[in-house]
């Protein structure tokens, strides 16, 4: 991972500065959104963790009761495996799968479908109330209390299946959210500690280079103006000198012409 002191290799122009500032703004917005997403997922993750603990405790109790009920069935009626296989014509316990969107994360959720077609996914229903088991295929199974024990075992195992389905749904969501949280946290840390500092350093470098270029341009303009001023002064001095020279030359020429002019000479009488 790159250190926060690095910057991108860019050519320092004002267009690059504007583009880099836009990227920095986008990175900050992305960091804010990912941070809120991570917080929402972490909250749901903690809630699922608590539900998993409760479901596991409930699962142990329900399976214990189911095992005892199966022992009672064996004691009352003997082996009923053949009767179960012969009497079952269709599935009386069905599971439906659906998806739940949590901050952009699709979590699979499993729910028990009752015999009337309704769907129930609340694992709290499995611990209380009378289990709706639908029509029984074992109404005449066993003698004396044998049929009653079979129905009791059937209802107990149906409750255990409901708890198992809810536990599977929670455990699947737990695994997915755990991976998403790690990935989101890595992205948040990368944006916070690498991308944003790098862009800030790039902006600072571009600003310093542009300031230096402005100072160089200002100094160059001053030098150009000074040179132009000197050239203008030299040109003005040269023009003045030429004008003085021309005036002097004209005066000298006029004197020479007067000396050689015969019309103005006086007559000499010997």
C-alpha positions in Angstrom: 0.0 0.0 0.0 1.3 3.4 -0.9 2.2 5.9 1.8 0.2 9.1 2.3 3.2 11.2 1.2 3.0 10.1 -2.4 1.3 12.1 -5.1 0.3 11.4 -8.7 2.6 12.3 -11.6 0.7 15.1 -13.3 1.6 18.1 -15.4 0.8 21.2 -13.3 -1.9 23.1 -15.2 -5.1 24.8 -14.1 -7.2 22.2 -16.0 -5.4 19.4 -14.1 -6.0 21.3 -10.9 -9.7 21.5 -11.6 -9.9 17.8 -12.5 -8.0 16.7 -9.4 -10.2 18.8 -7.2 -13.3 17.1 -8.8 -11.7 13.7 -8.2 -11.0 14.7 -4.5 -14.6 15.7 -4.1 -15.8 12.4 -5.6 -13.5 10.5 -3.3 -14.7 12.3 -0.2 -18.4 11.6 -1.2 -17.6 8.0 -1.9 -15.9 7.7 1.5 -18.9 9.2 3.2 -21.3 6.8 1.4 -19.1 3.7 2.1 -18.8 4.7 5.7 -22.5 4.9 6.1 -22.9 1.6 4.3 -20.4 0.0 6.6 -22.2 1.4 9.7 -25.6 0.1 8.5 -24.2 -3.4 7.6 -22.3 -3.6 10.9 -25.5 -2.8 12.8 -27.4 -5.5 10.9 -24.5 -7.9 11.5 -24.6 -7.3 15.3 -28.3 -7.9 15.3 -27.9 -11.2 13.3 -25.2 -12.3 15.7 -27.6 -11.9 18.6 -30.3 -13.8 16.7 -27.9 -16.6 15.9 -27.0 -17.1 19.5 -30.7 -17.2 20.5 -31.4 -19.6 17.6 -28.6 -22.0 18.6 -29.8 -22.1 22.2 -33.3 -22.8 21.0 -32.0 -25.4 18.5 -30.3 -27.4 21.3 -33.5 -27.4 23.4 -35.8 -28.4 20.5 -33.5 -31.1 19.2 -33.2 -32.5 22.7 -37.0 -32.7 22.9 -37.2 -34.2 19.5 -34.7 -36.9 20.4 -36.7 -37.8 23.6 -39.9 -37.9 21.5 -38.2 -40.3 19.1 -37.2 -42.5 21.9 -40.7 -42.5 23.2 -42.0 -43.5 19.8 -39.6 -46.4 19.7 -40.6 -47.5 23.1 -44.3 -47.3 22.4 -44.6 -48.6 18.8 -41.2 -50.0 17.8 -39.6 -49.3 14.4 -42.0 -47.1 12.3 -39.5 -46.4 9.5 -41.3 -48.7 7.1 -44.7 -47.2 7.9 -43.3 -43.7 7.4 -41.9 -44.5 4.0 -45.1 -46.2 2.8 -47.5 -43.5 4.0 -45.7 -40.4 2.9 -47.0 -39.4 -0.6 -46.0 -35.8 -0.8 -43.8 -33.3 1.0 -45.5 -31.6 3.9 -42.6 -29.3 4.8 -41.4 -26.9 2.1 -38.9 -24.1 2.2 -39.0 -20.9 0.1 -36.0 -18.8 -0.7 -36.1 -15.0 -1.2 -33.6 -12.1 -1.2 -33.4 -9.1 1.1 -31.6 -5.9 0.2 -29.5 -4.4 3.0 -27.6 -1.3 1.8 -27.1 -2.8 -1.6 -26.2 -6.2 -0.3 -28.5 -9.0 -1.4 -29.0 -11.5 1.5 -30.7 -14.8 0.9 -33.5 -15.6 3.3 -35.2 -18.9 3.8 -38.8 -19.3 5.0 -41.1 -22.2 5.8 -44.1 -22.7 3.6 -47.1 -24.0 5.4 -49.5 -26.6 4.0 -52.0 -23.8 3.0 -49.3 -22.0 1.0 -48.5 -19.2 3.5 -44.9 -18.4 4.3 -43.5 -18.0 7.8 -39.9 -17.0 8.6 -40.0 -15.8 12.2 -38.1 -18.4 14.2 -39.9 -17.3 17.4 -43.0 -19.0 16.1 -41.2 -22.3 16.3 -40.9 -22.2 20.1 -44.5 -21.5 21.1 -48.0 -22.4 20.1 -49.4 -25.5 18.5 -47.6 -26.6 15.3 -49.9 -26.8 12.3 -48.9 -30.1 10.8 -51.7 -30.5 8.2 -53.4 -33.8 7.5 -51.8 -36.8 9.3 -50.8 -40.0 7.5 -50.3 -41.8 10.9 -53.8 -41.6 12.4 -53.9 -45.4 12.9 -50.2 -46.0 13.6 -49.5 -47.9 16.8 -51.6 -49.2 19.6 -52.8 -47.5 22.7 -50.7 -44.4 23.1 -48.4 -45.2 20.1 -50.3 -42.9 17.7 -50.2 -40.0 20.1 -46.4 -40.4 20.5 -46.0 -40.4 16.7 -47.9 -37.2 16.3 -46.0 -35.6 19.2 -42.6 -36.6 17.6 -43.8 -35.3 14.2 -44.8 -31.9 15.7 -41.5 -31.7 17.6 -39.4 -32.4 14.6 -41.4 -29.9 12.6 -40.5 -27.2 15.2 -36.9 -28.3 15.0 -37.0 -27.9 11.2 -38.4 -24.4 11.5 -35.6 -23.4 13.9 -33.1 -25.1 11.6 -34.3 -23.2 8.5 -34.2 -19.9 10.4 -30.7 -20.7 11.7 -29.6 -21.5 8.2 -30.9 -18.2 6.9 -29.2 -16.3 9.7 -25.9 -18.2 9.3 -25.9 -17.5 5.5 -26.5 -13.8 6.1 -23.8 -13.8 8.8 -21.2 -15.2 6.4 -22.1 -12.8 3.5 -22.2 -9.7 5.8 -18.9 -10.7 7.4 -17.2 -10.7 3.9 -19.0 -7.5 2.8 -17.9 -5.7 6.0 -14.3 -6.7 5.5 -14.4 -5.6 1.9 -16.2 -2.3 2.7 -13.7 -1.5 5.5 -10.8 -2.1 3.2 -12.3 0.3 0.6 -13.0 2.9 3.3 -9.4 2.6 4.7 -7.9 2.8 1.2 -9.9 5.9 0.3 -9.2 7.6 3.7 -5.5 6.8 4.0 -4.3 6.4 0.4 -6.5 8.0 -2.2 -7.6 11.2 -0.4 -4.1 12.1 0.9 -2.6 11.4 -2.5 -5.0 13.7 -4.2 -4.5 16.4 -1.5 -0.7 16.1 -2.0 -1.2 16.3 -5.8 -3.4 19.5 -5.4 -0.8 21.0 -3.1 2.0 20.3 -5.6 0.0 21.7 -8.5 -0.9 24.9 -6.5 2.8 25.4 -5.5 3.9 24.8 -9.1 1.3 27.2 -10.5 2.3 29.9 -7.9 5.9 29.4 -8.9 5.0 29.8 -12.6 3.0 32.9 -11.8 6.0 34.4 -10.0 8.2 33.5 -12.9 5.8 35.0 -15.3 5.5 38.2 -13.2 9.3 38.5 -13.1 9.6 37.9 -16.8 7.0 40.6 -17.5 8.9 43.0 -15.3 12.1 42.2 -17.2 10.4 42.6 -20.5 8.8 45.9 -19.5 12.2 47.1 -18.2 13.9 46.2 -21.4 11.2 47.9 -23.4 11.6 51.0 -21.3 15.4 51.0 -21.8 15.0 50.4 -25.5 12.5 53.3 -25.7 14.8 55.6 -23.7 17.8 54.6 -25.9 15.7 55.2 -29.0 14.6 58.6 -27.6 18.2 59.6 -26.7 19.4 58.4 -30.1 16.6 60.4 -31.8 17.5 63.5 -29.8 21.2 63.1 -30.6 20.4 62.7 -34.3 18.2 65.8 -34.1 21.0 67.8 -32.5 23.5 66.5 -35.0 21.2 67.4 -37.9 20.7 70.9 -36.5 24.4 71.5 -36.0 25.1 70.2 -39.5 22.6 72.6 -41.0 24.1 75.5 -39.1 27.6 74.7 -40.3 26.4 74.3 -43.8 24.8 77.7 -43.7 28.0 79.4 -42.5 30.0 77.8 -45.3 27.6 79.0 -47.9 27.8 82.6 -46.6 31.6 82.5 -46.8 31.6 81.4 -50.4 28.7 83.5 -51.6 30.2 86.2 -54.0 27.2 88.4 -53.9 27.8 89.2 -50.3 31.5 89.9 -50.6 32.6 93.6 -50.4 34.4 95.1 -53.3 38.2 95.6 -52.7 39.7 98.8 -54.3 43.4 98.8 -54.9 
